[in-house]
Amino acid sequence: MAKVILDTDILSEYLKGHDNSVARRAAEYLREQDRFTFTSVTVHEIVFGLALGGAYTQLKKAMDWLSQNEQITPTANDYFEAALIKAATRKQGTIVELPDSLIAAVAIRLGMPLVTGNTNDFLSIQRTRAKLVINNWRYPASLTRSAAAPSITSGADRTSRSLDPNSRRRWRRSRCLPNALRRRTSHT
């Protein structure tokens, strides 16, 4: 399995341990790669979510765990490319915020696939002809999407979310500290 960059949602889902498909794919990945790779943007999002919720004990545990993995800090040129990505998606009628455009810019620069469940925003980045490869570990047979094939069925992503009225609530909670870390702190 090739080295990949994990988006915040998949990393959080792995740490919570609620999604069997993500857990299985992450375990396979770790057997080959020994550690996860993510950007400092992901660290920012995790820290923000925990601090906003006042979960400082979980924050310390999360930071200890995150430091055992590979964190990539965006370069000045990544910020430039992220601005171009954000502008191109806006011209196409889609709003992609800085964190997603910056994570995409890093993945493109490094030529690494991005593992995300947030496929809609990243598919809009692909439609700008950016050379971004998307992989979603939430599905048993992961759908890999590259700029060469942006039209591979993305309807499954939208359908599964629209059928579950609690998905947005769960997505918001997934930005916070995973349950696995939360459980460990509840006894202290």
Secondary structure, DSSP 8 states (H G I E B T S, - for coil): ----EE-HHHHHHHHHT--HHHHHHHHHHHHHHSS-EEEHHHHHHHHHHHHHTT-HHHHHHHHHHHTTSEEE---HHHHHHHHHHHHHHHHTT----HHHHHHHHHHHHHT--EE-S-HHHHHHHHTTT----EE-TTSSS--EE-TT-TTS--HHHHHHHHH-TTHHHHHHHHTS--HHHHHHHTT-
